[in-house]
Amino acid sequence: MAAVASDRPSRPGAALAELPGIGPRTVVWLNEAQFYLDPAEAGLGERVAAGLRELLRALGRAPVLVLATMWPQF
């Protein structure tokens, strides 16, 4: 059976695409944050981190809680 290419974005790509639409009273849960902040694609993790920082700094979007889990080896 041939592999089918997925046109779905990666986890960090999807998070990056959705960050601008997050508004007040939202919880952002990054399960296994290493997949979002240290992905294989160069620069993507830095863009996700910058997007989260922007979200937390934007007073008009507050309050927002960012919750993340990560395995100890990361």
Secondary structure as the mmCIF struct_conf table of DSSP 4:
data_model
#
loop_
_struct_conf.conf_type_id
_struct_conf.id
_struct_conf.beg_label_comp_id
_struct_conf.beg_label_asym_id
_struct_conf.beg_label_seq_id
_struct_conf.end_label_comp_id
_struct_conf.end_label_asym_id
_struct_conf.end_label_seq_id
BEND BEND1 ARG A 8 ARG A 8
HELX_LH_PP_P HELX_LH_PP_P1 PRO A 9 SER A 10
HELX_RH_AL_P HELX_RH_AL_P1 ARG A 11 GLU A 18
HELX_RH_3T_P HELX_RH_3T_P1 LEU A 19 GLY A 21
BEND BEND2 PRO A 24 ARG A 25
STRN STRN1 THR A 26 LEU A 30
TURN_TY1_P TURN_TY1_P1 ASN A 31 ALA A 33
HELX_RH_AL_P HELX_RH_AL_P2 GLN A 34 LEU A 37
BEND BEND3 ASP A 38 ASP A 38
BEND BEND4 ALA A 40 GLU A 41
TURN_TY1_P TURN_TY1_P2 ALA A 42 GLY A 43
HELX_RH_AL_P HELX_RH_AL_P3 LEU A 44 ARG A 57
HELX_RH_3T_P HELX_RH_3T_P2 LEU A 59 ARG A 61
BEND BEND5 PRO A 63 PRO A 63
STRN STRN2 VAL A 64 ALA A 68
TURN_TY1_P TURN_TY1_P3 PRO A 72 GLN A 73
#
